[in-house]
């Protein structure tokens, strides 16, 4: 009966003057949980650098007035899909849309390729968030990880399909 009493007493509240158990030194966290480890800060810095390089490249490119084929300035060939089918490919106008967004011409960017505009804005937001994480070791990944869920991925796929349908409807 004494052992049963001892086990059941663990669920009872501790007296106010009772000492709380202190974890051993090897069980304590080495850094606060709201801060990133150094390796994650390096990854954040690389992500920021990648996003910045994409937007700088987009800014350097001259947006094509037709709303597509801006990518050929990078030395890439003309779109095989458009050449073969005489219709825009699913990513048609993305580079042009990025180039317009990088210049602050948001409405033109959206009209050229709505999904491209949204991805360009997401790239800029990701740059600032990753830079903040790299400099201040803040856990901005906690804001992004909930977005990598099937519901958001299906929504993104739906937006891409709708933008492609829009591009087909507005194709010259």
C-alpha positions, 0 to 999 in steps of 0.5 A, spaced: 500 500 500 505 504 501 508 503 494 501 505 491 501 511 495 508 513 492 506 512 485 499 516 486 503 522 489 506 523 483 500 526 480 499 530 486 501 538 486 508 539 489 508 544 495 510 551 493 517 550 497 519 543 494 525 543 489 524 542 482 529 537 479 534 540 475 536 536 469 544 534 468 548 539 464 549 534 458 541 534 458 540 542 457 539 545 451 546 548 448 542 554 445 535 557 446 530 553 441 528 559 438 535 560 435 538 557 429 544 553 429 550 555 425 549 550 419 542 553 418 544 560 418 549 558 413 543 555 409 539 561 410 545 565 407 545 561 401 538 561 400 538 569 401 544 569 396 540 565 391 534 569 391 538 575 390 541 572 384 535 571 381 532 577 382 538 581 380 538 577 374 531 578 372 533 586 373 538 585 368 534 582 363 530 587 358 522 584 358 520 582 352 514 586 349 511 580 347 510 577 354 514 571 353 521 569 350 525 574 355 529 567 357 533 567 350 537 573 353 540 568 357 542 564 351 537 559 352 533 557 346 526 559 344 521 555 347 520 548 344 513 547 346 511 554 343 514 552 337 511 546 336 504 547 339 504 554 337 501 555 344 504 557 350 508 552 355 505 552 362 511 557 364 510 561 359 512 569 361 515 567 367 522 570 366 518 576 363 514 577 369 520 576 373 523 582 369 517 586 370 517 585 377 524 586 379 523 593 376 517 595 380 512 594 374 507 589 378 501 590 374 505 589 368 508 583 371 501 580 373 498 581 367 504 578 363 504 571 367 500 571 374 503 565 377 510 569 375 508 575 379 506 571 385 513 567 385 517 573 384 514 576 390 515 570 394 522 570 391 523 577 394 519 575 401 524 569 401 530 573 400 528 578 406 526 572 411 532 568 409 537 574 410 533 575 417 534 568 419 542 568 417 543 575 420 539 574 427 539 566 427 531 567 428 527 561 426 523 564 420 523 556 417 517 555 422 513 560 418 514 557 412 514 549 414 506 549 415 505 552 408 509 545 405 502 541 406 498 538 401 493 543 401 497 549 400 501 544 394 494 543 391 492 550 391 499 552 388 498 547 383 491 550 381 494 557 381 499 555 376 494 551 372 489 557 372 495 562 370 497 557 364 489 557 362 490 565 362 496 565 358 493 561 353 487 565 353 491 571 352 496 568 347 497 572 341 
